[in-house]
Amino acid sequence: MELVYGICLKYLGDEGLAEDAVIAIFESLLVKVPEHDIQNFKNWLYTFARNHCLMQLRREKSNKAVSVAPEFMQSEDSWHLLDEYSENGHLRHLEDCLRDLSPQQKSCIKLFYYEGKSYKEIAEMKLHEVGKIRSYIQNGRRNLRICLEQKQAKAKDLE
């Protein structure tokens, strides 16, 4: 029992999970031992316990919910380029402001918003780190917002 607990603790890294795994392993031994021709029980038990723990880790990894920081997501209530400006008929202003962005910001903004690419996909295409791509998009968005607000203010002044 100590051998199995030690193996489980080594692979799972948590005492509670290791204890639960030991119980599950010994329960499954009742079924598995008669099915196998075991020459060296200690070696077989070690391998069986190790495989059980690895499978448990694999299951947890595939079922684990991924925590995504808010700055990596775009919420519904946040400013979205295409929706806001195409609905208000200011698409020409948006295109003008896009031309004023740096080439990196412009291409990342177009890939992200027009083509629906993810940060990771853009990073792979541009051979940059994801953080750099996120920075280009966030800075480009900020610059677009400022430019569009200035154009709208000028348009209101002309009215």
C-alpha positions as CSV (number, residue, x, y, z in Angstrom):
1,M,0.0,0.0,0.0
2,E,2.9,2.4,0.8
3,L,4.5,1.6,-2.6
4,V,1.3,2.5,-4.4
5,Y,0.7,5.6,-2.3
6,G,4.3,6.8,-3.0
7,I,3.8,6.3,-6.8
8,C,0.6,8.1,-6.8
9,L,2.0,11.0,-4.7
10,K,4.9,11.2,-7.0
11,Y,2.8,11.5,-10.2
12,L,-0.2,13.4,-8.9
13,G,1.6,15.7,-6.4
14,D,-1.4,16.0,-4.0
15,E,-2.0,13.9,-0.9
16,G,-5.7,13.8,-1.3
17,L,-5.6,12.8,-5.0
18,A,-3.0,10.2,-4.2
19,E,-5.2,8.7,-1.5
20,D,-8.2,8.6,-3.8
21,A,-6.0,7.0,-6.5
22,V,-4.8,4.3,-4.1
23,I,-8.3,3.4,-3.3
24,A,-9.3,3.3,-7.0
25,I,-6.2,1.2,-7.8
26,F,-6.9,-1.4,-5.1
27,E,-10.6,-1.6,-6.1
28,S,-9.6,-2.3,-9.7
29,L,-7.0,-4.8,-8.6
30,L,-9.8,-7.2,-7.7
31,V,-10.8,-7.3,-11.3
32,K,-7.4,-6.9,-13.0
33,V,-5.2,-9.4,-11.1
34,P,-7.2,-12.5,-12.2
35,E,-7.1,-11.4,-15.8
36,H,-3.3,-11.2,-16.0
37,D,-0.5,-13.8,-15.7
38,I,1.7,-11.8,-13.3
39,Q,5.3,-13.0,-12.9
40,N,6.6,-10.2,-10.6
41,F,3.7,-8.7,-8.7
42,K,5.7,-5.7,-7.3
43,N,6.8,-4.6,-10.8
44,W,3.4,-5.2,-12.3
45,L,1.8,-3.2,-9.4
46,Y,4.2,-0.4,-9.9
47,T,3.4,-0.2,-13.7
48,F,-0.3,-0.5,-13.0
49,A,-0.3,2.3,-10.5
50,R,1.9,4.5,-12.6
51,N,-0.4,4.0,-15.6
52,H,-3.4,4.7,-13.5
53,C,-2.0,8.0,-12.3
54,L,-0.9,9.0,-15.8
55,M,-4.3,8.3,-17.2
56,Q,-5.9,10.3,-14.4
57,L,-3.6,13.3,-15.2
58,R,-4.4,13.0,-18.9
59,R,-8.2,12.9,-18.1
60,E,-7.9,16.0,-15.9
61,K,-5.8,17.8,-18.5
62,S,-8.4,17.2,-21.2
63,N,-11.3,18.1,-18.9
64,K,-9.7,21.1,-17.3
65,A,-11.4,24.4,-17.9
66,V,-9.0,26.9,-19.1
67,S,-8.9,30.2,-17.2
68,V,-8.5,33.1,-19.7
69,A,-7.5,36.5,-18.4
70,P,-10.0,39.2,-19.3
71,E,-7.5,41.1,-21.4
72,F,-7.3,38.2,-23.8
73,M,-11.0,38.2,-24.4
74,Q,-13.3,40.6,-26.0
75,S,-16.6,41.0,-24.1
76,E,-19.8,41.8,-25.8
77,D,-20.1,45.2,-24.3
78,S,-16.6,46.2,-25.4
79,W,-16.0,48.4,-28.4
80,H,-16.0,46.4,-31.6
81,L,-14.7,48.1,-34.7
82,L,-16.9,46.8,-37.5
83,D,-20.2,46.7,-35.6
84,E,-20.2,50.2,-34.2
85,Y,-18.9,52.0,-37.2
86,S,-20.7,50.1,-40.0
87,E,-24.0,50.5,-38.2
88,N,-23.5,54.2,-37.8
89,G,-22.4,54.7,-41.4
90,H,-18.9,55.8,-40.5
91,L,-17.1,53.0,-42.4
92,R,-15.3,55.6,-44.5
93,H,-13.9,57.2,-41.4
94,L,-12.8,53.8,-40.2
95,E,-11.0,53.1,-43.4
96,D,-9.3,56.5,-43.3
97,C,-8.1,55.9,-39.8
98,L,-6.9,52.4,-40.6
99,R,-4.5,53.9,-43.2
100,D,-3.0,56.1,-40.5
101,L,-2.0,53.1,-38.3
102,S,1.5,51.6,-38.3
103,P,1.8,48.7,-40.8
104,Q,2.0,46.2,-37.9
105,Q,-1.1,47.6,-36.2
106,K,-3.0,47.8,-39.5
107,S,-2.3,44.2,-40.5
108,C,-3.0,42.8,-37.1
109,I,-6.3,44.7,-36.8
110,K,-7.4,43.6,-40.2
111,L,-6.5,39.9,-39.5
112,F,-8.2,40.0,-36.1
113,Y,-11.4,41.9,-37.0
114,Y,-11.9,41.4,-40.7
115,E,-10.7,37.8,-41.0
116,G,-11.5,36.6,-37.5
117,K,-8.0,35.3,-36.7
118,S,-7.0,34.6,-33.1
119,Y,-4.0,36.1,-31.4
120,K,-2.2,32.8,-31.7
121,E,-2.9,32.5,-35.5
122,I,-1.7,36.0,-36.2
123,A,1.4,35.4,-34.1
124,E,2.2,32.3,-36.1
125,M,1.6,34.2,-39.4
126,K,3.6,37.2,-38.4
127,L,6.4,35.3,-36.6
128,H,5.9,37.4,-33.4
129,E,5.0,36.5,-29.9
130,V,1.3,36.5,-28.9
131,G,2.0,39.3,-26.4
132,K,3.4,41.5,-29.2
133,I,0.3,40.8,-31.4
134,R,-2.0,41.6,-28.6
135,S,-0.1,44.8,-28.0
136,Y,-0.4,45.8,-31.7
137,I,-4.1,45.1,-31.7
138,Q,-4.8,47.0,-28.4
139,N,-2.6,50.0,-29.4
140,G,-4.2,50.0,-32.9
141,R,-7.7,49.9,-31.4
142,R,-6.8,52.8,-29.1
143,N,-5.4,54.8,-32.0
144,L,-8.4,54.0,-34.1
145,R,-10.7,55.1,-31.4
146,I,-8.9,58.4,-30.9
147,C,-8.8,59.0,-34.7
148,L,-12.5,58.2,-35.1
149,E,-13.5,60.4,-32.2
150,Q,-11.5,63.3,-33.7
151,K,-13.2,62.7,-37.1
152,Q,-16.6,62.6,-35.5
153,A,-15.9,65.8,-33.6
154,K,-14.9,67.5,-36.8
155,A,-18.0,66.3,-38.6
156,K,-20.2,67.7,-35.8
157,D,-18.4,71.0,-35.9
158,L,-19.1,71.2,-39.6
159,E,-22.8,70.6,-39.1
